[in-house]
Amino acid sequence: MAKSIFRNAFDRVVDARRREADRYVSRALLSLDDTTLAAIGRNREELHRVAKGSYSFW
C-alpha cells in the first residue's frame, strides 16, 4: 500500500532535521584537535564533507 501524502511529508521533514543535526555536530567536532578526533574514531576530512551543507536558520 502506498504511503499517504502526510506520511511522506513527515518522513521528509525528519530526514531534513537529521541532516541539519549532522551538519551542526560535524561543525562542532571540527573545533577539536586531531588527536581527540582520532580517539573518537573521526577524521577531519569526513567532518568537512558532512559539515559543508548550509544552514537554513543560521
mmCIF file as Biopython writes it, N, C-alpha, C and O atoms, coordinates in Angstrom:
data_model
#
loop_
_atom_site.group_PDB
_atom_site.id
_atom_site.type_symbol
_atom_site.label_atom_id
_atom_site.label_alt_id
_atom_site.label_comp_id
_atom_site.label_asym_id
_atom_site.label_entity_id
_atom_site.label_seq_id
_atom_site.pdbx_PDB_ins_code
_atom_site.Cartn_x
_atom_site.Cartn_y
_atom_site.Cartn_z
_atom_site.occupancy
_atom_site.B_iso_or_equiv
_atom_site.auth_seq_id
_atom_site.auth_asym_id
_atom_site.pdbx_PDB_model_num
ATOM 1   N N  . MET A ? 1  ? 0.838  -1.183 0.000  1.0 0.0 1  A 1 
ATOM 2   C CA . MET A ? 1  ? 0.000  0.000  0.000  1.0 0.0 1  A 1 
ATOM 3   C C  . MET A ? 1  ? 0.882  1.246  0.000  1.0 0.0 1  A 1 
ATOM 4   O O  . MET A ? 1  ? 1.889  1.297  0.706  1.0 0.0 1  A 1 
ATOM 5   N N  . ALA A ? 2  ? 0.512  2.226  -0.773 1.0 0.0 2  A 1 
ATOM 6   C CA . ALA A ? 2  ? 1.300  3.455  -0.903 1.0 0.0 2  A 1 
ATOM 7   C C  . ALA A ? 2  ? 1.202  4.295  0.369  1.0 0.0 2  A 1 
ATOM 8   O O  . ALA A ? 2  ? 0.189  4.285  1.069  1.0 0.0 2  A 1 
ATOM 9   N N  . LYS A ? 3  ? 2.281  5.020  0.645  1.0 0.0 3  A 1 
ATOM 10  C CA . LYS A ? 3  ? 2.273  5.918  1.800  1.0 0.0 3  A 1 
ATOM 11  C C  . LYS A ? 3  ? 1.345  7.093  1.526  1.0 0.0 3  A 1 
ATOM 12  O O  . LYS A ? 3  ? 1.166  7.513  0.383  1.0 0.0 3  A 1 
ATOM 13  N N  . SER A ? 4  ? 0.768  7.607  2.587  1.0 0.0 4  A 1 
ATOM 14  C CA . SER A ? 4  ? -0.080 8.781  2.427  1.0 0.0 4  A 1 
ATOM 15  C C  . SER A ? 4  ? 0.798  10.012 2.218  1.0 0.0 4  A 1 
ATOM 16  O O  . SER A ? 4  ? 1.991  9.990  2.523  1.0 0.0 4  A 1 
ATOM 17  N N  . ILE A ? 5  ? 0.223  11.053 1.713  1.0 0.0 5  A 1 
ATOM 18  C CA . ILE A ? 5  ? 0.956  12.285 1.474  1.0 0.0 5  A 1 
ATOM 19  C C  . ILE A ? 5  ? 1.491  12.863 2.787  1.0 0.0 5  A 1 
ATOM 20  O O  . ILE A ? 5  ? 2.559  13.475 2.812  1.0 0.0 5  A 1 
ATOM 21  N N  . PHE A ? 6  ? 0.748  12.668 3.865  1.0 0.0 6  A 1 
ATOM 22  C CA . PHE A ? 6  ? 1.178  13.194 5.162  1.0 0.0 6  A 1 
ATOM 23  C C  . PHE A ? 6  ? 2.370  12.408 5.715  1.0 0.0 6  A 1 
ATOM 24  O O  . PHE A ? 6  ? 3.287  12.990 6.295  1.0 0.0 6  A 1 
ATOM 25  N N  . ARG A ? 7  ? 2.354  11.109 5.537  1.0 0.0 7  A 1 
ATOM 26  C CA . ARG A ? 7  ? 3.467  10.280 5.995  1.0 0.0 7  A 1 
ATOM 27  C C  . ARG A ? 7  ? 4.733  10.601 5.204  1.0 0.0 7  A 1 
ATOM 28  O O  . ARG A ? 7  ? 5.824  10.680 5.770  1.0 0.0 7  A 1 
ATOM 29  N N  . ASN A ? 8  ? 4.583  10.785 3.904  1.0 0.0 8  A 1 
ATOM 30  C CA . ASN A ? 8  ? 5.709  11.135 3.053  1.0 0.0 8  A 1 
ATOM 31  C C  . ASN A ? 8  ? 6.293  12.497 3.453  1.0 0.0 8  A 1 
ATOM 32  O O  . ASN A ? 8  ? 7.512  12.651 3.526  1.0 0.0 8  A 1 
ATOM 33  N N  . ALA A ? 9  ? 5.438  13.470 3.707  1.0 0.0 9  A 1 
ATOM 34  C CA . ALA A ? 9  ? 5.889  14.799 4.135  1.0 0.0 9  A 1 
ATOM 35  C C  . ALA A ? 9  ? 6.594  14.718 5.489  1.0 0.0 9  A 1 
ATOM 36  O O  . ALA A ? 9  ? 7.633  15.347 5.690  1.0 0.0 9  A 1 
ATOM 37  N N  . PHE A ? 10 ? 6.032  13.951 6.409  1.0 0.0 10 A 1 
ATOM 38  C CA . PHE A ? 10 ? 6.642  13.786 7.726  1.0 0.0 10 A 1 
ATOM 39  C C  . PHE A ? 10 ? 8.028  13.152 7.606  1.0 0.0 10 A 1 
ATOM 40  O O  . PHE A ? 10 ? 8.973  13.598 8.256  1.0 0.0 10 A 1 
ATOM 41  N N  . ASP A ? 11 ? 8.149  12.121 6.783  1.0 0.0 11 A 1 
ATOM 42  C CA . ASP A ? 11 ? 9.440  11.461 6.582  1.0 0.0 11 A 1 
ATOM 43  C C  . ASP A ? 11 ? 10.474 12.429 6.020  1.0 0.0 11 A 1 
ATOM 44  O O  . ASP A ? 11 ? 11.641 12.382 6.408  1.0 0.0 11 A 1 
ATOM 45  N N  . ARG A ? 12 ? 10.058 13.297 5.118  1.0 0.0 12 A 1 
ATOM 46  C CA . ARG A ? 12 ? 10.984 14.275 4.545  1.0 0.0 12 A 1 
ATOM 47  C C  . ARG A ? 12 ? 11.422 15.310 5.578  1.0 0.0 12 A 1 
ATOM 48  O O  . ARG A ? 12 ? 12.582 15.720 5.586  1.0 0.0 12 A 1 
ATOM 49  N N  . VAL A ? 13 ? 10.522 15.730 6.434  1.0 0.0 13 A 1 
ATOM 50  C CA . VAL A ? 13 ? 10.873 16.686 7.490  1.0 0.0 13 A 1 
ATOM 51  C C  . VAL A ? 13 ? 11.857 16.050 8.468  1.0 0.0 13 A 1 
ATOM 52  O O  . VAL A ? 13 ? 12.836 16.684 8.860  1.0 0.0 13 A 1 
ATOM 53  N N  . VAL A ? 14 ? 11.605 14.816 8.858  1.0 0.0 14 A 1 
ATOM 54  C CA . VAL A ? 14 ? 12.502 14.112 9.777  1.0 0.0 14 A 1 
ATOM 55  C C  . VAL A ? 14 ? 13.884 13.958 9.162  1.0 0.0 14 A 1 
ATOM 56  O O  . VAL A ? 14 ? 14.891 14.160 9.841  1.0 0.0 14 A 1 
ATOM 57  N N  . ASP A ? 15 ? 13.942 13.604 7.891  1.0 0.0 15 A 1 
ATOM 58  C CA . ASP A ? 15 ? 15.231 13.440 7.222  1.0 0.0 15 A 1 
ATOM 59  C C  . ASP A ? 15 ? 15.989 14.766 7.133  1.0 0.0 15 A 1 
ATOM 60  O O  . ASP A ? 15 ? 17.203 14.799 7.334  1.0 0.0 15 A 1 
ATOM 61  N N  . ALA A ? 16 ? 15.289 15.849 6.835  1.0 0.0 16 A 1 
ATOM 62  C CA . ALA A ? 16 ? 15.932 17.160 6.756  1.0 0.0 16 A 1 
ATOM 63  C C  . ALA A ? 16 ? 16.481 17.585 8.109  1.0 0.0 16 A 1 
ATOM 64  O O  . ALA A ? 16 ? 17.577 18.140 8.185  1.0 0.0 16 A 1 
ATOM 65  N N  . ARG A ? 17 ? 15.739 17.334 9.170  1.0 0.0 17 A 1 
ATOM 66  C CA . ARG A ? 17 ? 16.204 17.698 10.520 1.0 0.0 17 A 1 
ATOM 67  C C  . ARG A ? 17 ? 17.408 16.849 10.933 1.0 0.0 17 A 1 
ATOM 68  O O  . ARG A ? 17 ? 18.309 17.340 11.614 1.0 0.0 17 A 1 
ATOM 69  N N  . ARG A ? 18 ? 17.425 15.573 10.522 1.0 0.0 18 A 1 
ATOM 70  C CA . ARG A ? 18 ? 18.560 14.710 10.826 1.0 0.0 18 A 1 
ATOM 71  C C  . ARG A ? 18 ? 19.813 15.217 10.135 1.0 0.0 18 A 1 
ATOM 72  O O  . ARG A ? 18 ? 20.882 15.270 10.743 1.0 0.0 18 A 1 
ATOM 73  N N  . ARG A ? 19 ? 19.687 15.593 8.865  1.0 0.0 19 A 1 
ATOM 74  C CA . ARG A ? 19 ? 20.841 16.119 8.134  1.0 0.0 19 A 1 
ATOM 75  C C  . ARG A ? 19 ? 21.323 17.435 8.744  1.0 0.0 19 A 1 
ATOM 76  O O  . ARG A ? 19 ? 22.526 17.688 8.806  1.0 0.0 19 A 1 
ATOM 77  N N  . GLU A ? 20 ? 20.389 18.268 9.191  1.0 0.0 20 A 1 
ATOM 78  C CA . GLU A ? 20 ? 20.758 19.529 9.843  1.0 0.0 20 A 1 
ATOM 79  C C  . GLU A ? 20 ? 21.524 19.255 11.134 1.0 0.0 20 A 1 
ATOM 80  O O  . GLU A ? 20 ? 22.523 19.918 11.415 1.0 0.0 20 A 1 
ATOM 81  N N  . ALA A ? 21 ? 21.068 18.291 11.912 1.0 0.0 21 A 1 
ATOM 82  C CA . ALA A ? 21 ? 21.758 17.935 13.152 1.0 0.0 21 A 1 
ATOM 83  C C  . ALA A ? 21 ? 23.143 17.364 12.864 1.0 0.0 21 A 1 
ATOM 84  O O  . ALA A ? 21 ? 24.095 17.668 13.583 1.0 0.0 21 A 1 
ATOM 85  N N  . ASP A ? 22 ? 23.267 16.546 11.828 1.0 0.0 22 A 1 
ATOM 86  C CA . ASP A ? 22 ? 24.572 16.007 11.441 1.0 0.0 22 A 1 
ATOM 87  C C  . ASP A ? 22 ? 25.549 17.120 11.080 1.0 0.0 22 A 1 
ATOM 88  O O  . ASP A ? 22 ? 26.714 17.076 11.474 1.0 0.0 22 A 1 
ATOM 89  N N  . ARG A ? 23 ? 25.075 18.125 10.327 1.0 0.0 23 A 1 
ATOM 90  C CA . ARG A ? 23 ? 25.936 19.253 9.967  1.0 0.0 23 A 1 
ATOM 91  C C  . ARG A ? 23 ? 26.362 20.024 11.208 1.0 0.0 23 A 1 
ATOM 92  O O  . ARG A ? 23 ? 27.526 20.404 11.334 1.0 0.0 23 A 1 
ATOM 93  N N  . TYR A ? 24 ? 25.441 20.254 12.115 1.0 0.0 24 A 1 
ATOM 94  C CA . TYR A ? 24 ? 25.739 21.001 13.337 1.0 0.0 24 A 1 
ATOM 95  C C  . TYR A ? 24 ? 26.790 20.279 14.175 1.0 0.0 24 A 1 
ATOM 96  O O  . TYR A ? 24 ? 27.750 20.898 14.634 1.0 0.0 24 A 1 
ATOM 97  N N  . VAL A ? 25 ? 26.613 18.987 14.373 1.0 0.0 25 A 1 
ATOM 98  C CA . VAL A ? 25 ? 27.549 18.206 15.180 1.0 0.0 25 A 1 
ATOM 99  C C  . VAL A ? 25 ? 28.917 18.157 14.504 1.0 0.0 25 A 1 
ATOM 100 O O  . VAL A ? 25 ? 29.944 18.273 15.173 1.0 0.0 25 A 1 
ATOM 101 N N  . SER A ? 26 ? 28.936 17.988 13.199 1.0 0.0 26 A 1 
ATOM 102 C CA . SER A ? 26 ? 30.215 17.945 12.485 1.0 0.0 26 A 1 
ATOM 103 C C  . SER A ? 26 ? 30.969 19.255 12.619 1.0 0.0 26 A 1 
ATOM 104 O O  . SER A ? 26 ? 32.184 19.257 12.818 1.0 0.0 26 A 1 
ATOM 105 N N  . ARG A ? 27 ? 30.264 20.360 12.511 1.0 0.0 27 A 1 
ATOM 106 C CA . ARG A ? 27 ? 30.925 21.661 12.676 1.0 0.0 27 A 1 
ATOM 107 C C  . ARG A ? 27 ? 31.441 21.846 14.096 1.0 0.0 27 A 1 
ATOM 108 O O  . ARG A ? 27 ? 32.508 22.427 14.293 1.0 0.0 27 A 1 
ATOM 109 N N  . ALA A ? 28 ? 30.713 21.370 15.069 1.0 0.0 28 A 1 
ATOM 110 C CA . ALA A ? 28 ? 31.186 21.466 16.452 1.0 0.0 28 A 1 
ATOM 111 C C  . ALA A ? 28 ? 32.413 20.583 16.671 1.0 0.0 28 A 1 
ATOM 112 O O  . ALA A ? 28 ? 33.350 20.991 17.358 1.0 0.0 28 A 1 
ATOM 113 N N  . LEU A ? 29 ? 32.420 19.391 16.102 1.0 0.0 29 A 1 
ATOM 114 C CA . LEU A ? 29 ? 33.557 18.487 16.260 1.0 0.0 29 A 1 
ATOM 115 C C  . LEU A ? 29 ? 34.808 19.007 15.554 1.0 0.0 29 A 1 
ATOM 116 O O  . LEU A ? 29 ? 35.924 18.660 15.943 1.0 0.0 29 A 1 
ATOM 117 N N  . LEU A ? 30 ? 34.638 19.828 14.530 1.0 0.0 30 A 1 
ATOM 118 C CA . LEU A ? 30 ? 35.793 20.383 13.831 1.0 0.0 30 A 1 
ATOM 119 C C  . LEU A ? 30 ? 36.625 21.303 14.728 1.0 0.0 30 A 1 
ATOM 120 O O  . LEU A ? 30 ? 37.780 21.591 14.417 1.0 0.0 30 A 1 
ATOM 121 N N  . SER A ? 31 ? 36.050 21.759 15.826 1.0 0.0 31 A 1 
ATOM 122 C CA . SER A ? 31 ? 36.805 22.615 16.744 1.0 0.0 31 A 1 
ATOM 123 C C  . SER A ? 31 ? 37.770 21.810 17.616 1.0 0.0 31 A 1 
ATOM 124 O O  . SER A ? 31 ? 38.616 22.388 18.299 1.0 0.0 31 A 1 
ATOM 125 N N  . LEU A ? 32 ? 37.649 20.487 17.597 1.0 0.0 32 A 1 
ATOM 126 C CA . LEU A ? 32 ? 38.538 19.636 18.385 1.0 0.0 32 A 1 
ATOM 127 C C  . LEU A ? 32 ? 39.848 19.408 17.647 1.0 0.0 32 A 1 
ATOM 128 O O  . LEU A ? 32 ? 39.915 19.553 16.426 1.0 0.0 32 A 1 
ATOM 129 N N  . ASP A ? 33 ? 40.891 19.048 18.395 1.0 0.0 33 A 1 
ATOM 130 C CA . ASP A ? 33 ? 42.182 18.776 17.765 1.0 0.0 33 A 1 
ATOM 131 C C  . ASP A ? 33 ? 42.176 17.379 17.137 1.0 0.0 33 A 1 
ATOM 132 O O  . ASP A ? 33 ? 41.299 16.562 17.419 1.0 0.0 33 A 1 
ATOM 133 N N  . ASP A ? 34 ? 43.173 17.122 16.279 1.0 0.0 34 A 1 
ATOM 134 C CA . ASP A ? 34 ? 43.230 15.859 15.538 1.0 0.0 34 A 1 
ATOM 135 C C  . ASP A ? 34 ? 43.382 14.646 16.447 1.0 0.0 34 A 1 
ATOM 136 O O  . ASP A ? 34 ? 42.846 13.580 16.143 1.0 0.0 34 A 1 
ATOM 137 N N  . THR A ? 35 ? 44.089 14.786 17.537 1.0 0.0 35 A 1 
ATOM 138 C CA . THR A ? 35 ? 44.274 13.674 18.476 1.0 0.0 35 A 1 
ATOM 139 C C  . THR A ? 35 ? 42.942 13.255 19.093 1.0 0.0 35 A 1 
ATOM 140 O O  . THR A ? 35 ? 42.643 12.065 19.197 1.0 0.0 35 A 1 
ATOM 141 N N  . THR A ? 36 ? 42.159 14.229 19.496 1.0 0.0 36 A 1 
ATOM 142 C CA . THR A ? 36 ? 40.849 13.939 20.091 1.0 0.0 36 A 1 
ATOM 143 C C  . THR A ? 36 ? 39.915 13.322 19.051 1.0 0.0 36 A 1 
ATOM 144 O O  . THR A ? 36 ? 39.183 12.378 19.348 1.0 0.0 36 A 1 
ATOM 145 N N  . LEU A ? 37 ? 39.946 13.857 17.842 1.0 0.0 37 A 1 
ATOM 146 C CA . LEU A ? 37 ? 39.103 13.286 16.783 1.0 0.0 37 A 1 
ATOM 147 C C  . LEU A ? 37 ? 39.476 11.835 16.511 1.0 0.0 37 A 1 
ATOM 148 O O  . LEU A ? 37 ? 38.601 10.988 16.331 1.0 0.0 37 A 1 
ATOM 149 N N  . ALA A ? 38 ? 40.773 11.549 16.482 1.0 0.0 38 A 1 
ATOM 150 C CA . ALA A ? 38 ? 41.219 10.168 16.252 1.0 0.0 38 A 1 
ATOM 151 C C  . ALA A ? 38 ? 40.777 9.261  17.392 1.0 0.0 38 A 1 
ATOM 152 O O  . ALA A ? 38 ? 40.444 8.097  17.166 1.0 0.0 38 A 1 
ATOM 153 N N  . ALA A ? 39 ? 40.772 9.784  18.616 1.0 0.0 39 A 1 
ATOM 154 C CA . ALA A ? 39 ? 40.369 8.987  19.776 1.0 0.0 39 A 1 
ATOM 155 C C  . ALA A ? 39 ? 38.897 8.597  19.716 1.0 0.0 39 A 1 
ATOM 156 O O  . ALA A ? 39 ? 38.514 7.550  20.239 1.0 0.0 39 A 1 
ATOM 157 N N  . ILE A ? 40 ? 38.070 9.424  19.086 1.0 0.0 40 A 1 
ATOM 158 C CA . ILE A ? 40 ? 36.637 9.093  18.976 1.0 0.0 40 A 1 
ATOM 159 C C  . ILE A ? 40 ? 36.298 8.456  17.637 1.0 0.0 40 A 1 
ATOM 160 O O  . ILE A ? 40 ? 35.130 8.209  17.336 1.0 0.0 40 A 1 
ATOM 161 N N  . GLY A ? 41 ? 37.328 8.191  16.833 1.0 0.0 41 A 1 
ATOM 162 C CA . GLY A ? 41 ? 37.111 7.477  15.583 1.0 0.0 41 A 1 
ATOM 163 C C  . GLY A ? 41 ? 36.630 8.331  14.429 1.0 0.0 41 A 1 
ATOM 164 O O  . GLY A ? 41 ? 35.982 7.819  13.515 1.0 0.0 41 A 1 
ATOM 165 N N  . ARG A ? 42 ? 36.924 9.600  14.446 1.0 0.0 42 A 1 
ATOM 166 C CA . ARG A ? 42 ? 36.520 10.518 13.376 1.0 0.0 42 A 1 
ATOM 167 C C  . ARG A ? 42 ? 37.760 11.119 12.744 1.0 0.0 42 A 1 
ATOM 168 O O  . ARG A ? 42 ? 38.819 11.149 13.371 1.0 0.0 42 A 1 
ATOM 169 N N  . ASN A ? 43 ? 37.650 11.594 11.525 1.0 0.0 43 A 1 
ATOM 170 C CA . ASN A ? 43 ? 38.750 12.314 10.906 1.0 0.0 43 A 1 
ATOM 171 C C  . ASN A ? 43 ? 38.229 13.628 10.333 1.0 0.0 43 A 1 
ATOM 172 O O  . ASN A ? 43 ? 37.037 13.781 10.067 1.0 0.0 43 A 1 
ATOM 173 N N  . ARG A ? 44 ? 39.129 14.548 10.155 1.0 0.0 44 A 1 
ATOM 174 C CA . ARG A ? 44 ? 38.778 15.904 9.737  1.0 0.0 44 A 1 
ATOM 175 C C  . ARG A ? 44 ? 38.136 15.919 8.329  1.0 0.0 44 A 1 
ATOM 176 O O  . ARG A ? 44 ? 37.213 16.697 8.088  1.0 0.0 44 A 1 
ATOM 177 N N  . GLU A ? 45 ? 38.607 15.084 7.422  1.0 0.0 45 A 1 
ATOM 178 C CA . GLU A ? 45 ? 38.061 15.057 6.063  1.0 0.0 45 A 1 
ATOM 179 C C  . GLU A ? 45 ? 36.594 14.642 6.060  1.0 0.0 45 A 1 
ATOM 180 O O  . GLU A ? 45 ? 35.772 15.226 5.354  1.0 0.0 45 A 1 
ATOM 181 N N  . GLU A ? 46 ? 36.282 13.629 6.854  1.0 0.0 46 A 1 
ATOM 182 C CA . GLU A ? 46 ? 34.892 13.162 6.953  1.0 0.0 46 A 1 
ATOM 183 C C  . GLU A ? 46 ? 34.000 14.266 7.511  1.0 0.0 46 A 1 
ATOM 184 O O  . GLU A ? 46 ? 32.895 14.488 7.017  1.0 0.0 46 A 1 
ATOM 185 N N  . LEU A ? 47 ? 34.478 14.949 8.533  1.0 0.0 47 A 1 
ATOM 186 C CA . LEU A ? 47 ? 33.684 16.016 9.147  1.0 0.0 47 A 1 
ATOM 187 C C  . LEU A ? 47 ? 33.485 17.183 8.188  1.0 0.0 47 A 1 
ATOM 188 O O  . LEU A ? 47 ? 32.402 17.767 8.148  1.0 0.0 47 A 1 
ATOM 189 N N  . HIS A ? 48 ? 34.511 17.531 7.415  1.0 0.0 48 A 1 
ATOM 190 C CA . HIS A ? 48 ? 34.369 18.600 6.425  1.0 0.0 48 A 1 
ATOM 191 C C  . HIS A ? 48 ? 33.324 18.233 5.383  1.0 0.0 48 A 1 
ATOM 192 O O  . HIS A ? 48 ? 32.546 19.087 4.957  1.0 0.0 48 A 1 
ATOM 193 N N  . ARG A ? 49 ? 33.301 16.974 4.969  1.0 0.0 49 A 1 
ATOM 194 C CA . ARG A ? 49 ? 32.342 16.524 3.968  1.0 0.0 49 A 1 
ATOM 195 C C  . ARG A ? 49 ? 30.910 16.673 4.469  1.0 0.0 49 A 1 
ATOM 196 O O  . ARG A ? 49 ? 30.030 17.126 3.737  1.0 0.0 49 A 1 
ATOM 197 N N  . VAL A ? 50 ? 30.684 16.286 5.727  1.0 0.0 50 A 1 
ATOM 198 C CA . VAL A ? 50 ? 29.335 16.362 6.294  1.0 0.0 50 A 1 
ATOM 199 C C  . VAL A ? 50 ? 28.950 17.802 6.613  1.0 0.0 50 A 1 
ATOM 200 O O  . VAL A ? 50 ? 27.795 18.189 6.440  1.0 0.0 50 A 1 
ATOM 201 N N  . ALA A ? 51 ? 29.917 18.602 7.081  1.0 0.0 51 A 1 
ATOM 202 C CA . ALA A ? 51 ? 29.632 19.954 7.543  1.0 0.0 51 A 1 
ATOM 203 C C  . ALA A ? 51 ? 29.472 20.967 6.419  1.0 0.0 51 A 1 
ATOM 204 O O  . ALA A ? 51 ? 29.104 22.111 6.686  1.0 0.0 51 A 1 
ATOM 205 N N  . LYS A ? 52 ? 29.735 20.591 5.175  1.0 0.0 52 A 1 
ATOM 206 C CA . LYS A ? 52 ? 29.733 21.580 4.106  1.0 0.0 52 A 1 
ATOM 207 C C  . LYS A ? 52 ? 28.350 22.009 3.646  1.0 0.0 52 A 1 
ATOM 208 O O  . LYS A ? 52 ? 28.240 22.833 2.738  1.0 0.0 52 A 1 
ATOM 209 N N  . GLY A ? 53 ? 27.315 21.488 4.230  1.0 0.0 53 A 1 
ATOM 210 C CA . GLY A ? 53 ? 25.970 21.925 3.880  1.0 0.0 53 A 1 
ATOM 211 C C  . GLY A ? 53 ? 25.701 23.313 4.431  1.0 0.0 53 A 1 
ATOM 212 O O  . GLY A ? 53 ? 26.500 23.844 5.203  1.0 0.0 53 A 1 
ATOM 213 N N  . SER A ? 54 ? 24.599 23.894 4.046  1.0 0.0 54 A 1 
ATOM 214 C CA . SER A ? 54 ? 24.264 25.223 4.537  1.0 0.0 54 A 1 
ATOM 215 C C  . SER A ? 54 ? 23.125 25.134 5.548  1.0 0.0 54 A 1 
ATOM 216 O O  . SER A ? 54 ? 22.272 24.249 5.472  1.0 0.0 54 A 1 
ATOM 217 N N  . TYR A ? 55 ? 23.131 26.054 6.478  1.0 0.0 55 A 1 
ATOM 218 C CA . TYR A ? 55 ? 22.080 26.109 7.475  1.0 0.0 55 A 1 
ATOM 219 C C  . TYR A ? 55 ? 20.924 26.952 6.981  1.0 0.0 55 A 1 
ATOM 220 O O  . TYR A ? 55 ? 21.135 28.024 6.414  1.0 0.0 55 A 1 
ATOM 221 N N  . SER A ? 56 ? 19.724 26.488 7.186  1.0 0.0 56 A 1 
ATOM 222 C CA . SER A ? 56 ? 18.556 27.260 6.812  1.0 0.0 56 A 1 
ATOM 223 C C  . SER A ? 56 ? 18.256 28.364 7.805  1.0 0.0 56 A 1 
ATOM 224 O O  . SER A ? 56 ? 17.732 29.416 7.442  1.0 0.0 56 A 1 
ATOM 225 N N  . PHE A ? 57 ? 18.593 28.116 9.068  1.0 0.0 57 A 1 
ATOM 226 C CA . PHE A ? 57 ? 18.228 29.036 10.132 1.0 0.0 57 A 1 
ATOM 227 C C  . PHE A ? 57 ? 19.429 29.709 10.749 1.0 0.0 57 A 1 
ATOM 228 O O  . PHE A ? 57 ? 19.308 30.296 11.824 1.0 0.0 57 A 1 
ATOM 229 N N  . TRP A ? 58 ? 20.577 29.649 10.116 1.0 0.0 58 A 1 
ATOM 230 C CA . TRP A ? 58 ? 21.814 30.145 10.737 1.0 0.0 58 A 1 
ATOM 231 C C  . TRP A ? 58 ? 22.280 31.365 10.048 1.0 0.0 58 A 1 
ATOM 232 O O  . TRP A ? 58 ? 23.305 31.933 10.424 1.0 0.0 58 A 1 
#
